[in-house]
Amino acid sequence: MADEIRIAAEARTEFGKGAARRTRRAGKVPGVLYGHGTDPVHLAFDTVEFAAVMRENGRNALLTVTGLGGQPQLALTKSIARDPIKGFFEHVDLVLVRRGEKVQVDVPVVTMGEPASGTLVFQNEDTLTIEADATNIPEEITVVIEDAEMNTQFLAGEIRLPDGAELVSDPELLVVNVTEAPTEDAMEEEIDTEGAGVEEDVPESEAAETGESSEAASGDQPAAGGASGAAGSSDES
């Protein structure tokens, strides 16, 4: 179950891309808190504190947001935007929740156990969407694959969910698939096939023409060193 975590926030009074960049440069994560028909609240979290909460508790942690005046607010992270290259937090959206309220969340799927000998496990889905009490969201959904035989498939509707959770994802969704492991001979044969190059036979007449054309072309072209030098000058400018 996701723990309730207290995290301090401060209200933001300026908005837009420029304001968001200034907020991040100040070591904070810009965000918005909304839900239950209330006006959106623009806020910011300390980057180090927010990163620690996500790392230690996961994205489905129930947050108790403080520091905005009035009573602390219960919220869940709705979406998190991160820089695709550097990985820093660009923005976070949070949605207000109430105790006892049902919410839909994506929960990570993990496998437990070892399948039967001579098999290979493919996990097709990393998460499943479920509906659960906002204060009782599971950290993960476990698929037990202990001694699973070849050609065993685990569909979403067949996986046991934590108490109080209901499946939202398609029940026919293939989550985990246990297949036959390739033999050593089959793997070596595949490697040999991939490594073997297929050379195409070229008639001697075509080869001769190709060689003559290449020689003629090389005689008509300017010296490679001169072209390279011109390109280099262009790049420098």
N, C-alpha and C positions, 0 to 999 in steps of 0.2 A: 504494500500500500504506500502511495506517495505521502510523505510527511508534510505537515503544515510548516512552512518556513517564513519567518519574519524577515522582511527586507525593506530597507529605507529607500524612499524616493523623494525627489524634489520637483516642484511644479516648474514647467517651462512656459515662458511668456512670449517667446519668439519662435516662429515656425518656418518651414521651407527648407530646401536643400542646403542653402548657405548656413542657416541656423543649426541644422543637424550636424554639418561638418564642424562648426565651432564647438558644439556640445561634445563631439567625439574627441576633438583636440584637447578638450578640458578633462579628458579621462572619464567620460560618462557615456552611457548608452541611451540615446533618445528613444522614447516610446509613447504609446497611447493606451489609455485604459478606458474601456467603454462597455456598454451592456445594460440590460434591464431598463431601456428607455431613457437612460441618463445622458447628459451631454458628455462628449468625449473629454477626457482629462489628459493633457499633454504633460508628460513627466520625463524624468531621467534617472537612471540608476548608476551607481558607481560601477565602472567596468569590471574591476577586480572582484567585487562582491557578487555581481550578477554572474560572472563567469564561474565562480566557485559554486554558486547555487545550482547552475545548470550541470556542472560537472559532477557534483556529489549527489544530486537528487533527480536529475533527468528533467526533460521538458514538461512532464506531467505533474511536477511538484505543485502542490497547492500553496500559493503565496499569500501571506498576510502583508499587504503593502501599507507601510506607515509613513508618516512625515508629510502627508498632504493636507493636514488639518482635519478636524472631525474624527470619526471613528476609523480604525483600520479597515481596509477593504480586502475581502477574499477574492483572489483572481487566479486564473490559469493562463499560461502562455498560449496564445492562439497561433501566432506565427513569429518566426525569428529570421531576419535577413542578415546574412553574413557576407563579407567580401569574398568573392570566389577565389581570389589569389592569396591574399594575406590572412584571411580567416577571421578578421576582427568583426565584432558585432556592429552592424550598421543601424538596425532598428528592431524594436520588438513591439508586437501588438498583444495586449492582454484583455481578457474578457472577465467581467464581474460574474461571480457565482454566489449562490446561497447554500447554506448547509441543507442537505437533504435534496438538493436539486440534481436531476439527471443531466449528464453532459456526454457528448460524443468525443472520443479521443482516439488517437492512433497509439497503440501499445506495441512495444518491440516483441518479436517472437524469438525464442531461443530453444535449441534442442538439448535434450538431456539423455545420456546413455550412449551405448555403442550398438550399432546394428549388427546383424549376423555377418559372419565371415564371408568375404568375397563380394561384398556389396559396396556401393558408393552412394552418399547422401547428397541430394541437391535441395537447397532451401530456396524456393521460388519467391516467397514473400517474407520481407523483413519486419513488417508490422501488420496488425489487424485492427480494424476500426470497431470499437465496442461502445456501448452505452453503460455508464456506471454512475454511482453517486459521486458527486464532486469531491467529497471528503474520503472516498474509499476507492481511488483509482489504482489499479495494480501497476507495479513497476514493470512487469513483463508477463508474457504468456508462454508457458512451457509446453513443448511437444515432446513426449517421451518416445524415443526411438529404440529403446533397449531391445536387442535381439530381433529387430524388424527384418523380415525376409525380403528377398529381391522382389521387385514390383509392388511393394507396399506403398500406398499413397495416403497422405494425411490431408483431408479436405477441411476447410475452415469450419464447416458445420459439425465435424466429427471431433474437433478439439475441445477438450474440457476447459471451460473458462473459470476464472476465480468466482467465488460466491458473490452474487449480486450483479454480475456483469452479463450483458446481453450482446449477442453478435449483431453488428450492423453490416459488415462485409458480406459479400455473396457467399452463401454456405457451400457452393460448389467450387469455390476458389481453391486451387491446388497450392498448398502451403509448403509441404515437404514431400519429396519423391525419393524413394529408395530403389536404386537400379543395380544391375550387375556391374561389378567392377571389371574393367578391361584386364585381360591376362597380359603377362609380360611379353609373350610372343606377339600379341596383337599390338601392343604399344611400340615394340621394336619395328614391326612391319609398317606401322603408320609413320614412324620417324623416317624409315628408309624411303617410303613413298614421297614424303614431303621434301626430303633432301635430294632426291634424284632429279636432275634437270633433264628436260626433253629437248634435244637439239634438233632443229628443223633443217632438213637437207636443202641446200641451195645449189641449183644447177651451176655448172662451171661457167657457162656463158653469162649468167646473171652476176656471179661473183666477179668476173672480169670487168663487166660493165660498171659494177659498183666501185671497184678499185680505180678504174679510169676516171669515173665521175669525181671520186674523192680527190684524186691528184689534181684534176682540173680546177676543182673548187678551191683547193688550198693555194693554187697559184694565183687565183683572182682576188683572194682575200688580203686585206692589209695585215701587217705583222701583228701577232697577238700582243706583243709587249706594248706597242703603241696604243692599241685599243684599251688595254688594261690601264695604262697610265691616264688616258683621257677620262675613263670612268672614275678613277680614283680622284682626279681633280674635281670632278663634278660632285662627288660625295663630300669632299672636304668643304665645298662652298655651301 
